[in-house]
Amino acid sequence: MAQPLIDATRGSDGIKLLMRILFVASPLLISGGFFAGALTMADGKPGALHRLIYAGLATLTVALVLLGVNLIRHRG
């Protein structure tokens, strides 16, 4: 869903590439953290790899902010 919106911006190619990478990486990190955290459970607590979820959320946040700023700045 984000790819057509990224194409609609008139930002630099480097920013567009960064947004594409971030939008692809975020669900991979979130899913990886969920499953890896569950696999390494000890005493009912998730393993250390559950921190990948937070990295994925941060990645998604940065991607959404970049996309929003570029859409607003280059509207018209």
C-alpha positions, 0 to 999 in steps of 0.5 A, spaced: 500 500 500 505 504 501 509 503 494 504 508 490 504 513 495 512 513 495 511 514 488 507 520 488 512 523 492 517 528 489 522 527 494 529 524 492 531 517 490 535 516 496 529 518 501 524 513 496 529 508 497 530 508 504 522 509 505 521 502 501 527 499 505 523 501 512 516 499 509 519 492 507 523 491 514 518 493 519 513 487 518 519 482 518 522 485 524 515 485 528 514 478 525 521 475 527 521 478 534 514 475 535 516 468 533 523 468 535 521 471 542 516 465 543 521 460 541 526 462 546 521 462 552 524 461 559 519 460 565 513 463 561 517 469 559 519 471 552 526 471 550 531 476 548 529 476 541 522 479 542 526 486 542 526 485 535 518 487 535 520 494 538 525 495 532 520 493 527 515 498 531 521 504 530 522 502 523 515 503 521 514 509 525 520 512 521 517 510 515 510 513 516 513 519 518 518 520 512 512 518 508 507 523 511 512 529 511 514 527 504 507 527 502 505 534 505 511 537 503 510 535 495 503 535 495 500 539 489 
